[in-house]
Amino acid sequence: MSVGMVLGKFMPPHLGHQYLFRFARGMVERLYIVVEHIADEPIPSTLRHRWVSALNPDCEVLHLTTPMPQAPDEHPTFWDLWRGTLQGLLPEAPDLVFASEAYGARLAQELGARFVPADPARQIMPVSGTAVRADPYQHWRYLPGPVRAHYAKRICVFGPESCGKTTLARDLAEALGTVWVPEYARTYLEALGRDPAYEDMALIGKGQAASEAALAPSAERFLVTDTDALETAVWSEALFGRTDPALAALAAAQRYDLTLLCATDVPFEPDPVRYLPDARQTFFDACEAALTAHGRRYVVLRGDREARLATAEAAARALIPVG
């Protein structure tokens, strides 16, 4: 059985790395991908290991947790150290070592394997991890789904019912050329055909977060979501006077780059899943208090549909510097 190995930091993994992985996998019956930990890493190796594993389920992805020297002048027995470390980590000796950089030839020699170069001039995928880290948004087309989810600027549309949240979320996503996450509470309650119960609220919050996670890999630089777990918690307090601890924990854990809080200066439109027509301003105040308590950056949107969209789009685009 032919065995191959790829070694790297993959910080973050991009489509150039993915080409390397798939090229290597196509040449061997078993491929080991070694994700390296380094000191003071800007992206944790645990996260990079998870990404590479998710992207390559037919490979065995190993996590090298010991920080290693990065150049021969950093350690007097550089190659001996690397050879011993990899021999201790790999379940079996590789026949082939794949790399896009010149060190691969010496590494293969140390391991008693053959070196197979893969796109060393980066003609197939002209991208590097350094370039991605410097400006992921300029190199977005080279980012695989899990990495897009990591870098996407997350924008939450927040506020009372019948204040244009869904319309704004859809309009903003279209203006930004990306996907949006619909309000899961509506999906859930319309399917069940009943009013919410207290026991539903944590499930609704979890469903909203799960929908966001499912759509994040498809994001084009931005991800727009119609409400979140924190707003679900505000609703739980408004309807039932209490919040499930699991929902509160989820609300505290979620992070957004921008929250757009919709004001109540639009007429109320009745709907089977709207419950507080006479308390929209009170609910708005509760939303503002919750956002402040959680340290969330937010912008209040007022005016008609066009004015709100213009303000929202300007605030969103300001999240990604140009130039």
C-alpha positions, 0 to 999 in steps of 0.5 A, a space after each residue: 500500500 502506497 503511503 504519502 505525507 504532507 506537512 504544513 501550518 496551513 494558516 489558514 488552509 486555502 485552495 492552494 493547500 486543498 489542491 496539494 491535498 487532493 493531488 497527493 491523495 490521488 497518488 497514494 492509497 493512504 495520505 497523512 496530513 500533518 498540521 503543525 503547531 507553532 509558537 504565537 500562532 495567529 490562528 490556533 493549530 487546533 482550529 486549523 486541524 479541524 478545518 483540514 480534517 473537515 475538508 479532507 475526510 478521506 485523509 488521516 489528519 495528524 496534529 503536531 502539537 510540539 513547537 518545532 524550529 522553522 529553519 536549520 539555523 534555529 537548531 543545531 540538529 534541525 533535521 535530526 529533530 524533525 526526522 525523529 518527531 515525524 517518525 514518532 508521530 506518523 503511524 507508518 513510514 511514508 513512501 512519498 512526501 508532497 510539498 510545494 516548497 523546496 524543503 520537501 526534497 530534504 524532508 523526503 530524504 530524511 524520511 527515506 521517501 521520494 519527493 513529489 513537488 506540487 505546483 511549486 511556482 503557484 501557477 495553478 493556485 496563486 495564493 499563500 497563507 501569508 497573503 490570506 492572513 494579510 487580507 482575507 477579503 482580497 483573496 476570498 475566492 481562494 478560501 474554502 467554506 470553513 475558512 470563509 465562515 471564520 473570516 466572514 463579517 457577521 451582521 445581525 438584524 435585530 429589533 421588535 416585530 414588524 419593524 422590517 427586519 426580514 426585508 432589511 436582511 434580505 435587501 442587505 444580503 442582496 446589496 452585499 452579494 451574499 447569503 442571509 439567514 432567515 428567522 428560525 422562530 418563524 419557520 419553527 412556529 409556522 410549521 407547528 401551527 401554534 404559539 410558542 411555549 417557554 420550552 420552545 425558546 432554547 430550541 429556537 435559539 439553537 436552531 437559529 444558530 445552527 442555520 447560521 453555522 450551516 450557511 456561513 461557509 457560503 458567505 461572500 465576505 459578509 453573513 447577514 442574519 435575521 435575529 439571533 439567540 440574544 433576541 430570542 432571549 429578549 423574546 423569552 423574557 417578554 413572553 414568559 418572564 424568564 430565559 432558559 440558561 442554555 439560551 442565555 449561554 448561547 446568547 452570551 457566546 455568539 459574536 457579531 461584527 455589527 448589529 442593526 437595530 430596527 426602530 419602531 417608526 414603521 406601521 405595525 402589520 398584523 401577522 399570525 406569528 406577531 404577539 406584541 403589537 402595543 409593546 414595540 417600543 418597550 421591546 425596542 428598549 429591551 433590545 437596546 438594553 440587552 445589546 448594551 449589556 452584552 457589549 454589542 456594537 449596534 447602529 439604530 436604523 430609522 426611516 423608510 426601506 431605502 433609507 434603512 438599507 443605505 445606512 445598513 450597507 454603509 455600516 456593513 461595508 465600513 467593516 472591510 477596509 478598502 485598499 
